[in-house]
Amino acid sequence: MYNKKIGFWEAYSIGIGGMIGGGIFAVLGLTILLSKGAAPVAFIFAGIIALLTSYSYAKLSVRYPSEGGTVEYLVRAFGNNLITGYLNTLLLAAYVIMLSLYSYAFGSYASALFLGYELELAKKLFIAFVIIFFTVINALGAYISGKAEDIMVFMKVGILLFFSILGFLTGDFSKLSPEHWESLIKIMTGGLIIFLAYEGFELIANTAQDVEDPEKTLPKAFYAAVTTVIFVYVLVSAVAVANLTYEEVQKYQDYALAIAAKPFLGQAGFVLIGIAALLSTASAINATLYGSARVSYLIAKFGALPKNITKQLWKNATEGLVILAILTIIFATTFNLENISTAGSLGFLIIFAGVNLANVRLSYYTDSNKLISFIAFLMCVISIFVLIGYNLKTNPQALESSLVILVLTLLFEISYRFFTKIKLQKFIDWRLEEREKYIQQAENYINKISTEIKKNIPDAELYLAGNFLKKGKSKAGHVNLYVFSEQNKDKIEQHIHSIEKKLNLPYYHPFNIKILHKSQKNELEEEHKKII
């Protein structure tokens, strides 16, 4: 079967869906309490760090397309040592914290929605229920399809925009004026404590092997997704500040967004936002359990992504899925929201600092501007110190929780590597290692592919384009080939698939073959070279 590539909208949806999960619903109240009228500014500050970091991810994912994502980039830059192993374990812990935050938000909104108020016991039961439910769903192999996830993403964004538009009719927007702002440190901290609301854009990187025209599509998807989410968060936070008193935020901080909808939509608004929160957090739990957290677990256990996993506990449930579920229930029911949020934000700031530094180090191979990634690295480091400094003065308990997580993950990494002798491999994703070998022999394969194309599609014209042509093989993660023909596109795709089989090219090969009609030659705007 022809390997179907995903386009810009699918990659964009993955980024949006990854970010607009539970963060905005769960921690908006915390940000308003810290920043007061400057809550939108706090979201902009955190968004700028995310946007600059997305530059590093865009460059790294184009050059090193790998399901290993974040950990792959760290290994490419710093090698397979204790630090990169620790950062992967920290990433796994950060994903558990994200799952805890999502399930905490689900429990808070479910309790408020079904009981009319927040009851602690009910909240904990809902938390346990949603994690167990999606663990079982994943174990049975019933995943939400890509198209269904697209629909969920646009439903979430649609409800938030609907809320924002109507909120402009009733809100007191004088509350956003500078006299209602808190100090710069509090505004920064307000942005940093919800930084994990921007976590999720890096999931786009995991699709890099399957993206159509990745050198153009991946950067556009990263920047568009982060920019869209900044816009949505700023809009939503502005409307929430304008429609809530600080007493209401204090009282209902775990589900402040639903309360903010009451002034202009009444109880229906409360229910609508409540439903949106349940949908958002539930889909985020499902995606995180099966996707990113599971990948990070496999890397932690085996030192790389194995070619096949056989150890199972029940049906298709890997042991990692069960362990993640148990840890999430423990975290979500024992830590409070602010502690979870601070620990999660600190974890991702440390990891993103590492990724930005990785891109600085690999800038020659990724063809990057070192300065952009270095500024992003500095912003992450400064933000880590600001977050730690503020919490030392105001909420040491939140820092204690973060410190416990940081120390325990380090001790786990050291002891696990010592007793098992397993360490991170030279390549996290074996497919990337094989792709690199194909790129090194690319000229040979280009000749074979062009010969077979001419044999099967007589009127074809084949052009080489992209980084392989312009920058050389050391800076190329893909080899872009354009096929122009007047034949039916489906028929050409069948020919291409036959050629791939004949040349024993696996589905993850680096030759990105784009099929266009001869009338579309003007679409080849970049530098190119005719092969046949």
C-alpha positions in Angstrom: 0.0 0.0 0.0 1.2 3.5 -0.9 2.6 5.3 2.2 0.2 8.2 2.7 2.0 11.4 3.8 0.4 13.9 6.2 0.2 17.6 5.1 0.3 21.0 6.8 -3.1 20.9 8.3 -2.6 17.5 10.0 0.8 18.5 11.4 -0.7 21.9 12.5 -3.6 20.1 14.2 -1.2 17.8 16.1 0.6 20.9 17.5 -2.6 22.7 18.4 -4.1 19.6 20.0 -1.0 19.0 22.0 -1.0 22.5 23.4 -4.7 23.2 24.0 -5.2 20.2 26.3 -5.8 20.8 30.0 -3.4 23.7 30.6 -5.6 26.7 29.8 -8.6 25.1 31.6 -6.7 24.1 34.7 -4.1 26.9 35.4 -5.7 30.0 34.1 -6.8 30.9 37.6 -3.3 30.7 39.0 -2.0 33.0 36.3 -4.7 35.6 37.0 -4.0 35.5 40.7 -0.3 36.1 40.1 -0.4 38.6 37.3 -3.9 40.2 37.9 -4.7 42.5 34.9 -1.4 41.5 33.1 -2.5 37.8 32.7 -2.5 38.2 28.8 1.0 39.7 29.0 2.1 36.6 31.1 0.8 34.3 28.3 2.6 36.4 25.7 5.9 36.1 27.7 5.6 32.3 28.0 4.5 32.1 24.3 7.6 33.9 23.1 9.8 31.3 24.8 7.7 28.6 23.1 7.9 30.3 19.7 11.7 30.7 19.9 12.1 27.1 21.0 9.9 25.9 18.2 12.6 27.3 15.8 15.0 24.8 17.3 12.5 22.0 17.0 11.7 22.9 13.4 15.3 22.9 12.3 16.2 19.7 14.2 13.1 17.8 13.0 13.9 18.6 9.3 17.5 17.5 9.7 16.9 14.5 12.0 13.3 13.2 11.3 12.8 10.7 14.1 10.0 9.3 16.3 12.6 9.7 19.2 12.0 13.5 18.9 13.4 15.5 21.8 15.7 12.7 23.1 17.0 12.0 19.6 18.1 15.6 19.2 19.8 15.6 22.6 21.7 12.5 21.8 22.7 13.8 18.3 24.2 16.9 20.1 25.6 15.6 23.3 26.0 11.9 22.8 24.6 9.0 24.8 25.7 9.8 28.3 24.3 10.3 31.8 23.0 13.8 31.1 21.0 12.9 28.0 19.7 9.8 29.8 18.7 11.9 32.8 16.9 14.4 30.5 14.9 11.6 29.0 13.9 10.3 32.4 13.0 13.9 33.4 11.0 14.2 30.2 9.1 11.0 31.2 8.4 12.5 34.6 7.3 15.8 33.0 4.8 13.8 30.8 3.5 12.1 34.0 3.0 15.6 35.5 1.2 16.7 32.3 -1.1 13.7 32.6 -1.6 14.6 36.3 -2.5 18.1 35.3 -5.0 17.0 32.6 -6.7 14.5 34.9 -6.7 17.1 37.8 -8.5 19.5 35.5 -10.9 16.8 34.3 -11.7 15.9 38.0 -12.2 19.6 38.9 -14.5 20.4 36.0 -16.4 17.1 36.2 -17.1 17.6 39.9 -18.3 21.2 39.3 -20.3 20.2 36.3 -22.1 17.1 37.7 -22.4 18.2 41.4 -22.6 22.0 41.0 -19.5 22.5 43.2 -16.1 21.0 43.8 -16.1 18.1 46.2 -12.6 16.7 47.0 -13.6 13.1 47.1 -15.6 13.3 43.9 -12.7 15.1 42.2 -10.3 12.3 43.1 -12.7 9.6 42.0 -13.1 11.4 38.6 -9.3 11.7 38.3 -8.8 7.9 38.9 -11.8 7.1 36.6 -10.5 9.1 33.5 -7.0 7.6 33.8 -8.2 4.1 34.2 -10.7 4.5 31.4 -8.2 5.6 28.9 -5.6 3.1 30.0 -8.2 0.4 29.2 -9.1 2.0 25.9 -5.4 2.1 24.9 -4.9 -1.5 26.1 -7.7 -2.7 23.9 -6.2 -0.8 21.0 -9.1 1.6 20.4 -7.3 4.9 19.5 -8.9 8.1 18.4 -8.4 8.3 14.6 -6.5 11.2 13.1 -9.6 12.7 11.6 -11.5 12.5 14.9 -8.6 14.2 16.6 -8.7 17.0 14.0 -12.4 17.5 14.8 -11.7 17.5 18.5 -9.0 20.2 18.0 -11.3 22.5 16.0 -14.1 22.0 18.5 -11.9 23.0 21.4 -10.6 26.1 19.6 -14.1 26.9 18.4 -15.6 26.9 21.9 -12.8 29.0 23.3 -13.2 31.6 20.4 -17.0 31.6 20.9 -16.4 32.2 24.6 -14.0 35.1 23.8 -16.2 36.8 21.3 -19.3 36.8 23.6 -17.1 37.8 26.6 -16.2 41.0 24.9 -19.8 42.1 25.2 -20.0 41.9 29.0 -16.5 42.3 30.3 -14.9 45.3 32.1 -11.7 45.6 30.1 -10.5 48.5 32.3 -9.2 45.7 34.5 -6.5 45.0 31.9 -5.0 48.5 32.2 -1.4 48.8 33.6 -2.6 50.1 37.0 -4.0 46.7 37.6 -0.8 44.9 36.7 1.4 43.2 39.2 5.2 43.5 39.4 7.4 42.3 36.4 8.6 39.3 38.5 5.0 38.3 39.3 4.0 38.7 35.6 6.9 36.6 34.5 6.1 34.0 37.1 2.5 34.0 36.1 3.6 33.1 32.6 6.1 30.6 33.7 3.8 28.7 36.1 1.6 28.0 33.1 4.4 27.4 30.6 3.4 23.8 30.3 0.1 25.1 28.7 2.4 25.6 25.6 4.0 22.1 25.9 2.8 19.9 23.1 4.1 21.7 20.0 7.1 19.4 20.0 4.8 16.5 19.1 4.9 17.8 15.5 8.6 16.6 15.5 7.5 13.0 16.0 5.6 13.1 12.6 8.7 14.3 10.6 9.2 11.0 8.8 5.6 11.0 7.5 5.2 14.7 6.5 4.8 15.7 2.9 7.5 18.2 1.7 8.9 18.4 5.3 11.5 21.2 4.6 8.6 23.6 4.0 5.7 21.9 6.0 7.4 21.3 9.3 8.6 24.9 10.0 5.2 26.3 8.9 3.3 23.9 11.1 5.5 24.7 14.2 5.3 28.5 13.9 1.6 28.5 12.9 0.6 26.2 15.7 2.5 28.2 18.4 1.3 31.6 17.1 -2.3 30.4 17.0 -2.2 29.2 20.5 -0.6 32.4 21.8 -3.5 34.3 20.1 -6.1 32.0 21.7 -4.6 32.1 25.2 -4.2 35.9 25.2 -7.8 36.3 24.0 -9.2 33.9 26.5 -7.2 35.3 29.4 -8.2 38.9 28.6 -11.9 37.9 28.5 -11.6 35.9 31.8 -9.9 38.8 33.6 -12.6 41.2 32.3 -15.5 39.0 33.4 -14.2 37.7 36.8 -13.6 39.3 40.2 -10.3 38.3 41.9 -12.5 36.9 44.7 -14.1 34.6 42.2 -10.8 33.5 40.8 -9.5 32.7 44.3 -12.6 30.7 45.1 -13.0 28.9 41.8 -9.4 28.9 40.5 -9.4 25.2 39.5 -12.3 25.9 37.0 -12.1 29.7 36.7 -12.8 29.6 32.9 -16.2 28.0 33.4 -17.2 30.6 36.0 -16.0 33.4 33.6 -18.6 32.3 31.0 -21.5 32.8 33.5 -21.8 36.6 33.1 -22.7 36.5 29.4 -24.0 32.9 28.9 -25.4 32.1 32.4 -25.5 28.4 33.5 -25.4 27.4 29.8 -21.9 29.0 29.5 -20.7 27.2 32.6 -21.9 23.9 31.2 -20.4 24.7 27.7 -17.0 25.5 29.0 -17.2 22.5 31.4 -17.9 20.2 28.5 -15.1 21.7 26.4 -12.7 21.2 29.4 -13.8 17.5 29.7 -13.3 16.9 26.0 -10.0 18.7 25.9 -8.5 17.0 28.9 -9.9 13.6 28.0 -8.4 13.7 24.4 -5.1 15.0 25.8 -4.9 12.2 28.3 -5.6 9.6 25.6 -3.0 11.1 23.2 -0.3 11.5 25.8 -0.8 8.1 27.3 -0.4 6.3 24.0 2.0 8.7 22.3 4.8 10.8 23.7 4.8 9.4 27.3 4.9 5.8 26.0 7.8 6.7 23.6 9.8 8.3 26.4 9.2 5.2 28.6 10.5 2.8 25.9 13.6 4.9 25.5 14.1 5.0 29.3 13.8 1.2 29.5 15.7 0.0 26.4 18.0 2.9 25.6 16.4 3.3 22.2 13.1 2.6 20.4 13.0 -1.2 19.9 11.9 -2.7 16.6 9.2 -4.6 18.3 7.8 -4.8 21.8 6.6 -8.2 23.0 6.4 -7.9 26.8 2.7 -7.3 27.7 0.6 -7.5 30.8 -2.8 -7.7 29.2 -4.0 -7.6 25.6 -2.0 -4.8 24.0 -1.2 -3.0 27.2 2.6 -2.7 27.7 3.9 -2.5 31.2 4.8 1.2 30.5 1.2 2.1 30.0 0.2 0.6 33.3 3.1 2.2 35.2 2.3 5.6 33.7 -1.3 5.3 34.7 -0.4 4.3 38.3 2.1 7.2 38.7 -0.4 9.7 37.2 -3.1 8.7 39.7 -0.7 9.0 42.6 0.6 12.5 41.4 -2.8 13.9 40.6 -4.5 12.9 43.9 -1.6 13.8 46.2 -0.1 17.0 44.8 -2.0 20.3 44.6 -2.5 22.1 41.3 0.2 24.8 41.9 2.8 22.2 42.9 2.0 20.1 39.8 2.1 23.1 37.5 5.4 24.4 38.9 7.1 21.0 38.7 5.8 20.5 35.1 6.9 23.9 34.0 10.3 23.6 35.5 10.8 20.2 33.9 9.9 21.4 30.4 12.0 24.6 30.8 15.0 22.4 31.6 14.3 20.1 28.7 13.6 22.9 26.2 16.8 24.7 27.4 18.7 21.4 26.5 17.0 21.2 23.0 17.8 24.9 22.3 21.5 24.3 23.3 21.5 21.1 21.1 20.5 23.2 18.1 23.2 25.7 18.8 25.7 22.9 18.9 24.3 21.3 15.7 23.7 24.6 13.9 26.1 23.7 11.0 24.1 20.5 10.3 20.6 22.0 10.8 21.6 25.2 8.9 20.3 27.3 11.8 20.9 30.8 13.1 22.8 30.1 16.3 21.7 33.4 17.9 18.0 32.6 17.8 18.5 29.2 19.6 21.0 30.7 22.0 18.5 33.5 23.0 15.8 30.8 23.5 18.3 28.8 25.6 19.1 32.0 27.7 15.3 32.8 28.1 14.7 29.2 29.4 17.6 29.4 31.9 16.6 32.9 33.1 13.0 31.6 33.5 14.1 28.6 35.5 15.9 31.0 38.0 12.9 33.4 38.1 10.5 30.5 38.8 12.8 29.0 41.5 13.5 32.5 43.1 9.8 33.5 43.3 8.7 30.2 44.7 11.5 30.2 47.3 10.0 33.4 48.7 6.3 32.7 48.3 5.7 28.9 48.0 8.6 26.8 49.1 6.3 23.7 49.2 5.9 23.8 45.4 9.7 23.9 45.0 10.1 21.0 47.4 7.8 18.9 45.2 9.9 19.9 42.1 13.1 19.1 43.9 11.9 15.7 44.9 11.0 15.0 41.2 14.4 16.3 39.9 16.4 14.3 42.5 14.3 11.1 42.2 14.6 11.0 38.4 18.4 11.5 38.6 18.7 8.7 41.2 16.5 6.5 39.1 18.6 7.1 36.0 21.9 6.5 37.8 20.8 3.3 39.5 18.9 1.9 36.5 21.9 2.4 34.2 24.3 1.0 36.9 22.3 -2.2 37.6 21.1 -3.0 34.1 24.2 -1.8 32.2 21.7 -0.4 29.6 22.4 3.1 28.3 21.1 5.3 25.5 22.1 4.1 22.1 24.0 6.1 19.5 20.7 6.5 17.6 17.4 6.5 19.5 15.3 5.6 16.5 16.8 2.8 14.3 14.9 4.2 11.3 16.9 7.5 11.5 20.2 5.5 11.5 19.1 3.7 8.4 17.9 6.9 6.8 21.4 8.5 7.4 22.9 5.5 5.5 20.6 6.0 2.6 21.5 9.7 2.4 25.2 8.9 2.3 24.5 6.7 -0.7 21.9 9.0 -2.2 23.5 9.6 -5.6 23.4 5.9 -6.3 19.7 5.6 -5.3 18.8 8.8 -7.2 20.2 7.2 -10.4 18.3 4.0 -9.8 15.1 5.8 -9.0 15.4 8.1 -12.1 16.1 5.0 -14.4 13.0 3.2 -13.0 10.8 6.3 -13.3 11.8 6.8 -16.9 11.1 3.2 -17.6 7.7 3.2 -16.0 6.6 6.7 -16.8 8.0 7.7 -20.2 6.8 11.3 -20.2 8.2 12.0 -16.7 10.5 14.8 -15.9 12.4 14.4 -12.6 14.0 17.3 -10.6 16.2 17.3 -7.5 15.5 20.1 -5.0 15.8 21.1 -1.4 18.6 21.0 1.1 20.3 18.0 -0.4 20.9 19.9 -3.6 21.5 23.3 -2.0 23.4 22.5 1.2 24.8 19.0 0.6 24.2 15.7 2.3 25.6 16.7 5.7 22.7 19.2 6.1 19.9 17.1 4.6 17.4 15.0 6.4 15.5 14.3 3.2 16.1 14.1 -0.5 13.4 16.0 -2.4 12.5 14.7 -5.8 9.8 16.2 -8.0 8.1 14.1 -10.7 6.2 16.0 -13.4 4.0 14.0 -15.7 0.7 14.2 -17.6 -0.4 10.8 -16.4 -3.0 10.1 -13.6 -1.5 10.8 -10.2 -2.9 7.6 -8.6 -1.3 5.6 -11.4 2.0 7.3 -10.9 1.8 6.7 -7.1 1.4 3.0 -7.9 4.5 3.1 -10.1 6.5 4.8 -7.4 5.4 2.2 -4.9 6.5 -0.6 -7.2 9.9 1.1 -7.7 10.3 1.4 -3.9 9.6 -2.3 -3.6 11.9 -3.2 -6.4 14.8 -1.2 -4.8 14.0 -2.6 -1.4 13.4 0.9 0.0 11.6 0.8 3.4 8.6 3.0 4.1 10.8 5.4 6.2 13.3 6.0 3.4 14.5 9.6 3.0 13.5 10.1 -0.7 10.6 12.5 -0.6 9.0 12.0 -4.0 6.4 14.7 -4.8 4.1 14.0 -7.9 2.8 17.0 -9.9 1.2 17.5 -13.2 3.4 19.1 -15.9 1.1 22.2 -15.9 2.2 22.8 -12.2 5.9 23.3 -13.1 5.7 26.9 -11.8 5.3 25.4 -8.3 9.0 24.5 -8.4 10.1 27.9 -7.2 13.2 26.7 -5.2 16.6 26.0 -6.6 16.4 22.7 -8.6 18.3 20.5 -10.9 16.8 18.4 -13.7 17.7 14.7 -13.5 15.7 13.3 -16.5 
